[in-house]
Every structure is written in structure tokens, then in C-alpha cells.
Amino acid sequence: MAAAPTFRKRERMVSNLLIEALFDNGNSQSVSAFPLRAVYQVTNRRDGHAPVQLLISVPKKRFKHAVDRNRVKRQIREAYRQHKQLVWEGMTEAQELLLGFIWLSDRHYPTKEVEARVVKILQSIGKNEKMKQ
């Protein structure tokens, strides 16, 4: 029996350098599935890091209350945790994927719908990265 999917601390993007690399240098690509947009970049893997580093952003402009932002982040995080193998399978030992999810809507969506959009984005990223190898 396979182990349950996890989302470990080392899979979270917390380094300001990585965040700047993802958004500032122009090497990133973007995929949208409303109400989500994913910005991603493949880099060389560093020691001790997971193959995929994830960042989730729900702007205060969209939801004024922290409880609403946290709910959306929880939905995205859980959907990613369940389906992360879609992008992990295409990664080589030397690659690292920097992935940022950005929420675009100002309303809540059902968890199943958020999950479907996350899966669609992960499949798209997985296909794109397999073609580059």
C-alpha cells in the first residue's frame, strides 16, 4: 500500500531569494485556470530541498478577512497535497520546480472546484516539463 500524500515543511517556499527568482527575473512561465494562476520555473536543485517548492498567495485585496484567505489557502494546499505526483513524476534528480499559486477571484469556490482547477494546472505544468526533457 502506498504512503499517504504529505506536504512537508521543506516543500514550502519560504526563501525571499527563491520568491524573487520566481517573480522577478523573467524566466518564469504562467498557467491560468480561473480562479487560480500558477507561476512556475524549473531550476537546478540544491541540496536538501524538495523537488517542488510551493508558494500560495491569496491577496488581501481579494479577501479582507484573514479567515477567508486562510480557507482558500487551505483548499489549494490540500488539493496540491492530493495531486502533487502529477508534477513530481516529471522531475529529474537535478531539477527543482518553483511553483506559486495566486488566487484571482474575490469569492469563495467549493473545494471540489478548487481541486479540479489545481489538477488542471498541475497536469499542464507536468506536460510542459516532460516536453522539455
Phi, psi and omega in degrees: 000134182286151178290151179293144178297142180233166173226096186273162181301323182290349177273352180273139177273109182241346182283127177298328178296318179292320180296316177297319179299323181291319188258339189261326194276354175083002179269359184278156175242163184226144176225136179239144170212092188310131017263021181243149170230136178245131174249130183217159180207136177262128180231179174283138182285140175258157181299137174082001181258152177287159179297333179232130175250126187247139174232134178238126182236122173238103187297145176296335177298327181278316181229117183287330184266134181300325181298324178288317178297318180295324179297315181295317178298321178296318178298315181294315181299317181292319178297318178297315181303318182290332189235017184295339179298339178299326178260332181294326183297326183275357184272140175269173180295334184267355185256151173225136180253123173264121187229126178236126175261132179237129180277130186254343186262162177250023175223160179281152176234153176299150183301320179299321180290318177298317179299317179299320180291320178296317179298317180300317179293315181297321177296318179297316179294318179300317178295314181300319183284332177290327180291332183281343184281000000 
